[in-house]
Amino acid sequence: MSVAVVSHTPIDEIERKETSVTSVGGPTSYCGLTAKASGFKVKLVTKIGPDFPDKFKHLLNEKGLTISSNCISSNSPTTRFRLVLKNHERDLFLLARCDDITANDIESNSAAYIVSPIINEVRTDVFTKISQQAGFIFLDPQGLVRKVGDDGRCYIGRTEMNVSRSKINAIKVDEEEAFALTGLRGISALKTLGIETAILTSRNKTTMLHKERAYEIATELIEAKDSTGIGDIFAGAYTCAFVENNDPKWALCFGVAAAVTALKTNATGILKIPARKDVETYASALHERMKILSV
């Protein structure tokens, strides 16, 4: 089976205390590598600039992810962020932005699509084309609600957008993103999104509303040195598990297990991608203690 990831492939400059690391990042890397670890073929629908470092192309290639030549813009630089990490918080700055992703960039069918814009780069015609050919679409709207200040600092802001019109099967939001899309919080926000499966994440709790039934998984708090890409790892793991089993409850456990297992590695960047066997073991334990909530 195959999964496509639709997003920019950015260069992340990660700063923490006295250290600084430059890494390839974004959903294409984190979702893509998580899907590869789950045994899926991965198609990257992305845009990079001619300045994208060869060492990162080779790194992705070695791990089974290929950025095709038609994904390279001739006009714009690669999207680049500076991430300043402070404990479990981070400041995000946009340094450069590549071209939009359009419907013409969608070349072939996949069993599932993970649509995860990081800086408003996915045009609305992409959703239309994907919905005509995909069996399952997972949306992470992080980049649809992300705004950029005059100093390049990124923040989450309210946006007028009806995501239910895009034939999305599942959506994942954090508390800020949920409020930005709906003006509401908690399960009320999930209900308002109007999507069959809506997932709300926080530091150690994940809530899923599926067909008017709500489920919750709580985990231990992990103080990792780098949480970059954890939401993408969740998205990749959830999507693969759902496509394999058509079971949203197991997919939720698998997604949470992948995210927490990645944090426990305490690794930086894409080095934190967890092994499938470790994720499956933890997911089974989470499935036993999942709670059903009244809504």
HELIX and SHEET records of a PDB file:
HELIX    1   1 GLY A   26  ALA A   37  1                                  12    
HELIX    2   2 ASP A   54  GLU A   62  1                                   9    
HELIX    3   3 SER A   69  CYS A   71  5                                   3    
HELIX    4   4 ALA A  103  ASP A  105  5                                   3    
HELIX    5   5 THR A  124  SER A  131  1                                   8    
HELIX    6   6 VAL A  163  SER A  166  5                                   4    
HELIX    7   7 GLU A  175  THR A  182  1                                   8    
HELIX    8   8 GLY A  186  LEU A  193  1                                   8    
HELIX    9   9 ILE A  230  ASN A  245  1                                  16    
HELIX   10  10 PRO A  248  LYS A  264  1                                  17    
HELIX   11  11 GLY A  269  LYS A  272  5                                   4    
HELIX   12  12 ARG A  276  ARG A  289  1                                  14    
SHEET    1   A 9 LYS A  41  VAL A  45  0                                        
SHEET    2   A 9 SER A   2  VAL A   6  1                                        
SHEET    3   A 9 ALA A 112  VAL A 115  1                                        
SHEET    4   A 9 PHE A 136  LEU A 139  1                                        
SHEET    5   A 9 ALA A 170  ASP A 174  1                                        
SHEET    6   A 9 THR A 197  THR A 201  1                                        
SHEET    7   A 9 LYS A 205  HIS A 210 -1                                        
SHEET    8   A 9 ARG A 213  ALA A 218 -1                                        
SHEET    9   A 9 LYS A 291  LEU A 293 -1                                        
SHEET    1   B 4 THR A  19  VAL A  24  0                                        
SHEET    2   B 4 ILE A  11  ARG A  16 -1                                        
SHEET    3   B 4 ARG A  80  LYS A  86  1                                        
SHEET    4   B 4 GLU A  89  ALA A  96 -1                                        
SHEET    1   C 2 ARG A 146  VAL A 148  0                                        
SHEET    2   C 2 CYS A 154  ILE A 156 -1                                        
END                                                                             
